[in-house]
Amino acid sequence: MMKKCFFLLISALFILGACTSKSAKESEVITEERMTEVESDTVPKATAILWIDFDLRGNSALGKIVLNVKTKVDILPDGTVNVLEYAQQPSVVVESYIRKTLKRYRVKQRFFEEGSIKLGVQYVYLRMLKEQI
């Protein structure tokens, strides 16, 4: 009799603990969703997408994994791109790859003439092929 009561008591505590744990996780998820909603509202929309490692040999990106990193950049008249900050901090490997690639990357003059890319500080997506990283 004593063993049955002990078993029922342990079972009840286990079920109660599982229920409260689940509700705590749900509230954490809701809080994280609200935080990401607020953060996405404060960051302006990207004005352009810059392929920083586009393959000029004519190979397409079809079927390849593409990585987009939203950044605040300063685009200078000579076409150089300086990263000022990231909307979400990328991994160290991706950040290093972006830094190395932007040393040689230049925005083409025709994009300035067309008006598709403007000079100055703005938010853009830096797009790269994940296989190149």
VEXKEZA-610299 format. One record per residue: residue number from 1; x, y, z of N, C-alpha, C in turn. Coordinates in Angstrom, 1 decimal. Example, Ala and Ser with C-alpha at 12.3 -4.5 7.8 and 13.67 -1.06 7.14 Angstrom:
- 1;13.2;-5.7;7.8;12.3;-4.5;7.8;13.2;-3.3;7.8 .
- 2;12.8;-2.2;7.1;13.7;-1.1;7.1;12.9;0.0;7.9 .
//
This chain:
- 1;0.8;-1.2;0.0;0.0;0.0;0.0;0.9;1.3;0.0 .
- 2;1.9;1.2;0.8;2.8;2.4;0.9;3.5;2.6;-0.4 .
- 3;3.9;1.5;-1.1;4.6;1.7;-2.3;3.7;2.3;-3.4 .
- 4;2.4;1.9;-3.4;1.5;2.5;-4.4;1.3;4.0;-4.2 .
- 5;1.2;4.4;-2.9;1.0;5.8;-2.6;2.2;6.6;-3.0 .
- 6;3.4;6.1;-2.7;4.7;6.7;-3.1;4.8;6.8;-4.6 .
- 7;4.4;5.8;-5.3;4.5;5.8;-6.8;3.5;6.8;-7.3 .
- 8;2.3;6.9;-6.8;1.3;7.9;-7.3;1.8;9.3;-7.0 .
- 9;2.4;9.5;-5.8;2.9;10.8;-5.5;4.0;11.3;-6.4 .
- 10;4.9;10.4;-6.7;6.0;10.7;-7.6;5.5;10.9;-9.0 .
- 11;4.5;10.1;-9.5;3.9;10.3;-10.8;3.2;11.7;-10.9 .
- 12;2.5;12.1;-9.9;1.8;13.3;-9.9;2.8;14.5;-9.9 .
- 13;3.9;14.4;-9.2;4.9;15.5;-9.2;5.6;15.5;-10.6 .
- 14;5.8;14.4;-11.2;6.5;14.4;-12.5;5.6;15.0;-13.6 .
- 15;4.3;14.7;-13.5;3.3;15.3;-14.5;3.2;16.8;-14.3 .
- 16;3.1;17.2;-13.0;3.0;18.6;-12.7;4.2;19.4;-13.2 .
- 17;5.4;18.8;-13.0;6.6;19.4;-13.4;6.7;19.5;-14.9 .
- 18;6.2;18.5;-15.6;6.2;18.5;-17.1;5.3;19.6;-17.6 .
- 19;4.1;19.8;-17.0;3.2;20.8;-17.4;3.7;22.2;-17.3 .
- 20;4.3;22.5;-16.1;4.8;23.8;-15.9;6.1;24.1;-16.8 .
- 21;6.8;23.1;-17.0;8.0;23.3;-17.9;7.6;23.6;-19.3 .
- 22;6.5;22.9;-19.8;6.0;23.2;-21.2;5.5;24.6;-21.3 .
- 23;4.7;25.1;-20.3;4.1;26.4;-20.3;5.3;27.5;-20.2 .
- 24;6.3;27.2;-19.5;7.4;28.2;-19.4;8.1;28.3;-20.7 .
- 25;8.3;27.1;-21.4;9.0;27.2;-22.8;8.1;27.9;-23.7 .
- 26;6.8;27.7;-23.7;5.9;28.5;-24.6;6.0;30.0;-24.3 .
- 27;6.0;30.4;-23.1;6.1;31.8;-22.8;7.5;32.4;-23.3 .
- 28;8.5;31.6;-23.2;9.8;32.0;-23.7;9.8;32.2;-25.2 .
- 29;9.1;31.3;-25.9;9.0;31.4;-27.4;8.2;32.6;-27.8 .
- 30;7.1;32.9;-27.1;6.3;34.1;-27.3;7.1;35.3;-27.1 .
- 31;7.9;35.4;-26.0;8.7;36.5;-25.7;9.8;36.7;-26.8 .
- 32;10.4;35.6;-27.3;11.4;35.8;-28.3;10.8;36.3;-29.6 .
- 33;9.6;35.8;-29.9;8.9;36.3;-31.1;8.6;37.7;-31.1 .
- 34;8.2;38.2;-29.9;7.9;39.6;-29.7;9.2;40.4;-29.9 .
- 35;10.3;39.9;-29.3;11.6;40.6;-29.4;12.0;40.7;-30.8 .
- 36;11.9;39.7;-31.6;12.3;39.7;-33.0;11.4;40.6;-33.8 .
- 37;10.1;40.7;-33.5;9.2;41.6;-34.2;9.6;43.1;-33.9 .
- 38;10.0;43.4;-32.7;10.4;44.7;-32.4;11.7;45.1;-33.1 .
- 39;12.7;44.1;-33.1;13.9;44.4;-33.7;13.8;44.6;-35.2 .
- 40;12.9;43.8;-35.9;12.7;43.9;-37.3;12.0;45.2;-37.7 .
- 41;11.2;45.7;-36.8;10.5;47.0;-37.0;11.5;48.2;-37.0 .
- 42;12.5;48.1;-36.1;13.4;49.2;-36.0;14.5;49.3;-37.1 .
- 43;14.7;48.2;-37.8;15.7;48.2;-38.8;15.0;48.5;-40.1 .
- 44;15.5;49.5;-40.9;14.8;49.9;-42.1;15.0;48.8;-43.2 .
- 45;14.2;48.8;-44.2;14.2;47.9;-45.3;15.5;48.1;-46.1 .
- 46;16.0;47.0;-46.7;17.2;47.0;-47.5;16.8;47.7;-48.8 .
- 47;17.7;48.5;-49.3;17.5;49.2;-50.6;18.0;48.5;-51.8 .
- 48;19.0;47.6;-51.6;19.6;46.8;-52.7;20.1;45.5;-52.2 .
- 49;20.4;44.7;-53.2;21.1;43.4;-52.9;22.4;43.4;-53.7 .
- 50;23.5;43.2;-53.0;24.8;43.2;-53.7;25.4;41.8;-53.6 .
- 51;25.6;41.2;-54.8;26.3;39.9;-55.0;27.7;40.2;-54.8 .
- 52;28.3;39.9;-53.7;29.7;40.2;-53.4;30.7;39.2;-53.9 .
- 53;30.2;38.0;-54.3;31.1;37.0;-54.8;30.5;36.3;-56.0 .
- 54;29.8;37.1;-56.8;29.2;36.5;-58.0;30.2;36.0;-59.0 .
- 55;29.9;34.8;-59.5;30.9;34.1;-60.3;30.8;34.7;-61.7 .
- 56;31.8;35.3;-62.2;31.8;35.9;-63.6;32.0;34.9;-64.7 .
- 57;32.3;33.7;-64.4;32.6;32.7;-65.4;31.3;32.2;-66.1 .
- 58;30.1;32.7;-65.7;28.9;32.4;-66.3;28.1;31.2;-65.5 .
- 59;28.7;30.7;-64.5;28.0;29.7;-63.7;26.8;30.4;-62.9 .
- 60;25.7;29.7;-63.0;24.5;30.3;-62.3;24.5;29.8;-60.9 .
- 61;23.7;30.5;-60.1;23.5;30.1;-58.7;22.4;29.2;-58.5 .
- 62;21.8;28.7;-59.6;20.7;27.8;-59.6;21.0;26.5;-58.9 .
- 63;20.3;26.1;-57.8;20.5;24.9;-57.1;21.5;25.0;-56.0 .
- 64;22.1;26.2;-55.8;23.2;26.4;-54.8;22.6;27.2;-53.6 .
- 65;23.2;27.0;-52.5;22.7;27.7;-51.3;23.2;29.1;-51.3 .
- 66;22.3;30.1;-51.1;22.7;31.5;-51.1;22.5;32.0;-49.7 .
- 67;23.4;32.8;-49.2;23.4;33.4;-47.9;23.2;34.9;-48.1 .
- 68;22.2;35.5;-47.4;22.0;36.9;-47.4;22.3;37.5;-46.0 .
- 69;23.0;38.5;-45.9;23.4;39.2;-44.6;22.9;40.6;-44.8 .
- 70;22.0;41.1;-43.9;21.5;42.4;-44.0;22.5;43.3;-43.2 .
- 71;23.0;44.3;-43.8;24.0;45.2;-43.2;23.7;46.7;-43.5 .
- 72;24.3;47.5;-42.6;24.3;48.9;-42.9;25.6;49.3;-43.4 .
- 73;25.6;49.8;-44.7;26.9;50.1;-45.3;27.0;51.5;-45.8 .
- 74;28.2;51.9;-46.1;28.5;53.2;-46.7;29.1;52.9;-48.1 .
- 75;28.3;53.3;-49.1;28.8;53.1;-50.5;29.4;54.4;-51.0 .
- 76;30.7;54.3;-51.3;31.5;55.5;-51.7;31.4;55.7;-53.3 .
- 77;31.7;56.9;-53.8;31.6;57.2;-55.2;32.5;56.3;-56.1 .
- 78;33.6;55.8;-55.6;34.4;54.9;-56.4;33.9;53.4;-56.4 .
- 79;32.8;53.2;-55.7;32.2;51.8;-55.7;32.6;51.0;-54.5 .
- 80;33.4;51.4;-53.7;33.8;50.6;-52.5;32.7;50.6;-51.5 .
- 81;32.6;49.5;-50.8;31.5;49.3;-49.8;32.1;49.1;-48.4 .
- 82;31.8;49.9;-47.5;32.3;49.8;-46.1;31.1;49.4;-45.2 .
- 83;31.3;48.3;-44.5;30.3;47.8;-43.6;30.4;48.6;-42.3 .
- 84;29.2;49.2;-41.9;29.2;49.9;-40.6;28.6;49.1;-39.5 .
- 85;27.6;48.3;-39.8;27.0;47.4;-38.8;26.2;46.3;-39.4 .
- 86;25.9;45.3;-38.7;25.1;44.2;-39.2;23.7;44.2;-38.5 .
- 87;22.7;43.9;-39.2;21.3;43.8;-38.6;21.3;42.7;-37.6 .
- 88;21.9;41.5;-37.9;22.1;40.4;-37.0;23.5;39.9;-37.2 .
- 89;24.2;39.8;-36.1;25.6;39.5;-36.2;25.8;38.1;-36.8 .
- 90;26.6;38.0;-37.9;26.8;36.7;-38.5;27.9;36.0;-37.8 .
- 91;28.2;34.8;-38.2;29.2;34.0;-37.6;30.6;34.6;-37.9 .
- 92;31.6;34.3;-37.1;32.9;34.8;-37.3;33.5;34.5;-38.7 .
- 93;33.2;33.3;-39.2;33.6;32.8;-40.5;33.0;33.7;-41.6 .
- 94;31.7;33.9;-41.5;31.0;34.7;-42.5;31.5;36.1;-42.5 .
- 95;31.6;36.7;-41.3;32.1;38.1;-41.2;33.5;38.3;-41.8 .
- 96;34.4;37.3;-41.5;35.7;37.3;-42.1;35.7;37.2;-43.6 .
- 97;34.8;36.4;-44.1;34.6;36.2;-45.6;34.1;37.5;-46.2 .
- 98;33.2;38.2;-45.6;32.6;39.4;-46.1;33.7;40.5;-46.1 .
- 99;34.5;40.6;-45.0;35.6;41.6;-45.0;36.6;41.4;-46.1 .
- 100;37.0;40.1;-46.3;38.0;39.8;-47.3;37.4;40.1;-48.7 .
- 101;36.2;39.7;-49.0;35.6;39.9;-50.3;35.4;41.3;-50.6 .
- 102;35.0;42.1;-49.6;34.7;43.6;-49.9;36.0;44.4;-50.1 .
- 103;37.1;43.8;-49.8;38.4;44.5;-50.2;38.6;44.6;-51.7 .
- 104;38.1;43.7;-52.4;38.2;43.7;-53.9;36.9;44.0;-54.6 .
- 105;35.8;44.0;-53.9;34.5;44.2;-54.6;34.3;45.7;-54.8 .
- 106;33.7;46.0;-56.0;33.3;47.4;-56.3;32.0;47.4;-57.0 .
- 107;31.1;48.3;-56.6;29.8;48.5;-57.3;30.1;49.1;-58.6 .
- 108;29.5;48.6;-59.7;29.7;49.1;-61.0;29.1;50.5;-61.2 .
- 109;29.8;51.3;-62.0;29.3;52.7;-62.3;27.9;52.7;-62.9 .
- 110;27.6;51.7;-63.8;26.4;51.7;-64.4;25.2;51.6;-63.5 .
- 111;25.4;51.0;-62.3;24.3;50.9;-61.3;24.1;52.3;-60.7 .
- 112;25.1;53.1;-60.5;24.9;54.4;-60.0;24.2;55.3;-61.1 .
- 113;24.6;55.1;-62.4;24.0;55.9;-63.5;22.5;55.5;-63.6 .
- 114;22.1;54.2;-63.5;20.8;53.8;-63.6;19.9;54.2;-62.4 .
- 115;20.6;54.5;-61.3;19.9;54.9;-60.1;19.4;53.7;-59.2 .
- 116;19.8;52.5;-59.6;19.4;51.3;-58.8;20.2;51.2;-57.5 .
- 117;21.4;51.8;-57.4;22.1;51.9;-56.2;22.5;53.3;-56.0 .
- 118;22.3;53.8;-54.8;22.6;55.2;-54.4;23.9;55.2;-53.6 .
- 119;24.5;56.4;-53.6;25.7;56.6;-52.7;25.3;56.9;-51.3 .
- 120;26.2;56.6;-50.4;25.9;57.0;-49.0;25.6;55.8;-48.1 .
- 121;25.1;56.2;-46.9;24.8;55.2;-45.9;23.4;54.6;-46.1 .
- 122;23.3;53.3;-46.1;22.0;52.6;-46.4;22.1;51.2;-45.9 .
- 123;20.9;50.5;-45.8;20.9;49.1;-45.5;20.8;48.3;-46.8 .
- 124;21.6;47.3;-47.0;21.6;46.4;-48.1;21.7;45.0;-47.7 .
- 125;21.4;44.1;-48.6;21.7;42.7;-48.4;23.0;42.3;-49.1 .
- 126;23.9;41.8;-48.4;25.1;41.3;-49.0;24.9;39.8;-49.3 .
- 127;24.9;39.4;-50.6;24.5;38.1;-51.0;25.7;37.3;-51.4 .
- 128;25.9;36.1;-51.0;27.1;35.3;-51.3;26.7;33.8;-51.4 .
- 129;27.4;33.1;-52.2;27.2;31.6;-52.3;27.9;31.0;-51.1 .
- 130;27.1;30.1;-50.4;27.6;29.5;-49.2;28.7;28.5;-49.5 .
- 131;28.8;28.0;-50.6;29.9;27.0;-51.0;31.2;27.7;-51.1 .
- 132;31.2;29.1;-51.3;32.5;29.8;-51.4;33.1;30.2;-50.1 .
- 133;32.2;30.1;-49.0;32.7;30.6;-47.7;33.6;29.5;-47.1 .
//
